[in-house]
């Protein structure tokens, strides 16, 4: 029980520390063109690899 409470306090502390940086980063990168293919391609390759492993195994 107390481990969950400590974990919750740690999570709230991390959120409290990183929220200003996340907000400023989102404000700074608002007008930058997004590059979705750079994120979708590796995720798709990992999904295909996992499916391959499931089919073979």
C-alpha positions, 0 to 999 in steps of 0.5 A: 500500500505505501509503495503505491503512495510513494509511486504516486508522489514520485509521478506527481513530482515528475509531472510538476517538474516537467510541465513548464518545459513541455509547455514551452517546447510545445509553444516553441514548436507550434509552427514547425512542420511535422514529420510523421513518417519519421515516427510511423516508419519505425513503429510500423517496422516494429509491429511487423517484426512482432507479427512475424515473431508471433507467426513463426513462433 
